[in-house]
Amino acid sequence: MIKLALSAAIFWTFDFSLFANEIVEKPAVLFQMLKSNENWTSVAKKGEVTLSTKSIKDMSLVAFMAKQKTNIPSKIIQDIVMDVKNYGQYFNSAGEFVFSEVRRYSGAVEGYHLLPVDLPFMKDREYFFRVHTGGYNLEDNVSIVHWYLIDKPEKVQTQNTSKDAIYLDYGAGLWMAERADDGEYMLSYRLYLDPGGSIPDFAIELLNKMSVVNVFNDVLIEAGRRNYTEVH
């Protein structure tokens, strides 16, 4: 069973000059497939949340989408997803859910995540990611947040983490807000993540299925709490 938890603190040292002129190409084709509403297949529904899957071209794994109608201001959702340093306070459905913020700048945040794999002969997974407000390109006017995996910065050092973890290099996610006729909107979280290595496909898809639903629900819970506080 893969645990989204850290047993020890993560400490960081940075040489911020390495980020100064860094340009990372976004996975535009993957974003385009995630954003399209075509070819999604509904596979489950729990309460008001619908879970769907979609085949991704040239990939053995599927993408996942959780969606639900809501009237919570999308700006609240956006603020929560961009608040990487406090993810541990929001994401509780899968147990302890710890990320570390690496760098924050105008409109974007970079972070790190270690996924310990509690299986014999299986290595841990880790990745750095970048999350942005708004759409992934100029034509995307419905995404309120997008994120994607980035290369491991050479000069960023971690302590008390797995020394031989497999580094993930292909994955992305979209938070979308599509307006409905009744004044509400359809909120969706769409995810594709390949953990790599020798984990069986069925285990990977189970992990991603649990992850997308748990993250989606936890964000809605926190958003509902913030919205209630604002109106009372």
C-alpha positions in Angstrom: 0.0 0.0 0.0 1.3 3.4 -1.0 1.2 5.9 1.8 1.0 9.6 1.0 2.9 10.5 4.2 6.3 11.6 5.4 7.8 10.1 8.5 10.4 12.8 8.9 10.7 16.5 8.3 12.1 17.8 5.0 14.7 20.6 5.1 15.7 22.8 2.2 18.7 24.8 1.1 18.4 26.8 -2.1 20.5 28.7 -4.5 17.7 30.9 -5.9 19.9 32.0 -8.8 19.3 28.7 -10.5 15.6 29.7 -11.0 16.3 33.1 -12.4 16.2 32.2 -16.1 14.6 28.8 -15.8 12.1 28.0 -18.6 10.1 24.8 -18.2 8.0 23.6 -21.1 4.5 22.8 -20.1 3.0 19.4 -21.2 0.6 21.2 -23.7 -0.7 18.0 -25.3 -1.5 16.5 -22.0 -3.2 19.6 -20.8 -5.2 19.7 -24.0 -6.4 16.2 -23.5 -7.3 16.8 -19.8 -9.2 20.0 -20.7 -11.3 18.5 -23.4 -14.7 17.3 -22.2 -14.8 14.6 -24.9 -14.3 10.8 -24.2 -14.6 10.9 -20.4 -16.4 7.9 -19.0 -18.3 8.1 -15.7 -17.2 5.2 -13.5 -18.6 6.0 -10.1 -20.6 8.5 -8.1 -20.5 9.2 -4.4 -22.8 11.8 -3.1 -22.6 14.8 -5.5 -19.1 13.9 -6.8 -18.9 12.1 -10.1 -15.6 10.2 -10.9 -14.7 9.7 -14.6 -11.8 8.2 -16.5 -10.3 8.9 -19.9 -7.7 7.1 -22.0 -4.6 9.2 -22.8 -3.0 8.7 -26.2 0.1 6.6 -26.2 -0.2 6.0 -22.5 -1.0 2.8 -20.7 -2.7 4.5 -17.8 -5.9 6.6 -17.7 -6.6 10.1 -16.5 -9.1 10.7 -13.7 -11.6 13.5 -13.2 -13.7 14.4 -10.1 -16.5 16.9 -10.6 -19.4 18.5 -8.8 -21.7 21.5 -9.1 -21.1 24.2 -6.6 -21.7 27.9 -5.9 -18.6 28.5 -3.8 -16.6 31.4 -5.4 -13.9 29.9 -7.6 -11.4 32.4 -6.2 -11.6 30.5 -2.9 -10.8 27.2 -4.6 -7.9 28.9 -6.4 -6.5 30.3 -3.2 -6.6 26.8 -1.5 -4.9 25.0 -4.3 -2.2 27.7 -4.5 -1.5 27.5 -0.8 1.1 24.7 -1.1 2.8 25.3 2.2 -0.5 24.6 4.0 -1.5 21.5 2.1 -1.0 19.4 5.2 -3.8 21.2 6.9 -6.3 20.6 4.1 -5.6 17.1 2.7 -6.6 14.6 5.4 -8.7 12.0 3.6 -5.8 9.8 2.7 -4.0 10.2 6.1 -1.2 12.6 6.6 -0.6 14.5 3.4 2.6 16.5 3.5 4.1 18.7 0.8 6.9 21.3 1.1 6.9 24.7 -0.7 10.1 25.4 -2.5 9.6 28.8 -4.1 6.8 31.3 -4.5 6.6 34.0 -7.1 4.0 36.0 -9.0 1.2 33.7 -10.1 3.0 30.5 -9.4 4.4 28.2 -6.6 7.0 25.4 -6.8 6.8 22.5 -4.4 8.2 19.0 -3.6 6.4 15.8 -2.7 7.8 12.5 -1.5 5.7 9.4 -1.7 7.0 6.6 0.5 6.1 3.2 -1.0 5.4 0.6 1.7 5.9 -2.4 -0.5 8.7 -5.0 -0.7 11.4 -4.2 -3.3 9.5 -1.0 -4.3 11.3 2.3 -4.3 9.8 5.5 -3.0 8.6 8.2 -5.4 9.4 11.9 -5.4 8.7 14.9 -7.6 9.0 18.7 -7.9 6.0 20.5 -9.3 4.9 23.9 -10.4 1.3 25.2 -9.9 0.0 28.3 -11.6 -3.2 30.4 -11.4 -5.4 30.5 -14.5 -5.3 28.6 -17.7 -2.4 26.7 -19.1 -2.4 28.8 -22.3 -4.1 31.9 -23.6 -7.0 29.9 -25.1 -7.8 28.2 -21.7 -10.3 30.5 -20.0 -12.0 27.9 -17.8 -9.1 26.5 -15.7 -8.6 28.3 -12.5 -5.4 26.4 -11.6 -3.0 24.2 -13.5 0.1 22.3 -12.3 2.7 20.0 -13.9 5.9 18.1 -12.9 9.2 19.8 -13.4 12.8 18.7 -13.6 14.6 18.2 -10.3 16.6 21.3 -9.5 20.3 20.3 -9.3 21.2 22.6 -6.4 18.2 21.9 -4.2 19.1 19.5 -1.4 16.8 17.5 0.9 17.5 15.8 4.2 15.9 12.7 5.8 14.3 11.6 2.6 14.7 8.4 0.5 18.1 8.5 -1.2 17.1 6.2 -4.0 13.6 7.4 -4.8 12.3 7.2 -8.4 11.9 10.7 -9.7 8.6 11.2 -11.5 8.7 13.4 -14.7 5.3 13.1 -16.4 2.1 14.4 -14.9 -0.2 17.3 -14.7 -3.5 18.5 -13.3 -6.3 21.0 -14.0 -8.8 22.6 -11.8 -11.7 23.9 -14.0 -14.7 26.0 -13.4 -17.4 25.8 -16.1 -20.4 28.0 -15.7 -23.9 26.4 -15.6 -27.2 28.0 -16.5 -28.4 28.3 -12.9 -25.7 30.6 -11.7 -23.6 27.8 -10.3 -20.7 26.2 -12.0 -19.2 22.7 -12.5 -16.0 22.4 -10.6 -13.7 19.6 -11.8 -10.2 18.3 -11.0 -8.5 16.4 -13.8 -5.3 14.4 -13.1 -2.8 12.3 -15.0 0.2 11.0 -13.1 2.5 8.2 -14.0 4.4 6.9 -10.8 6.9 5.0 -13.0 8.9 2.0 -12.0 7.5 -1.5 -11.5 4.2 -0.8 -9.7 1.4 -2.7 -11.4 -0.9 -0.6 -13.5 -4.0 -1.6 -11.5 -2.2 -0.3 -8.3 -1.3 2.9 -10.0 -4.8 3.5 -11.2 -6.2 2.7 -7.7 -3.8 5.2 -6.2 -4.7 7.9 -8.7 -8.4 7.2 -8.3 -8.2 7.6 -4.5 -5.9 10.7 -4.8 -8.1 12.7 -7.2 -11.3 12.0 -5.2 -9.7 12.7 -1.8 -8.0 15.9 -2.9 -11.2 17.1 -4.6 -13.3 16.4 -1.4 -10.7 18.0 0.9 -10.5 21.2 -1.2 -14.4 21.5 -1.2 -14.5 21.0 2.6 -11.9 23.7 3.2 -13.6 26.0 0.6 -17.0 25.5 2.3 -15.5 26.4 5.6 -13.9 29.6 4.2 -17.0 30.5 2.3 -19.1 30.1 5.4 -16.7 32.3 7.4 -16.8 35.0 4.8 -20.6 35.3 4.6 -21.2 35.1 8.4 
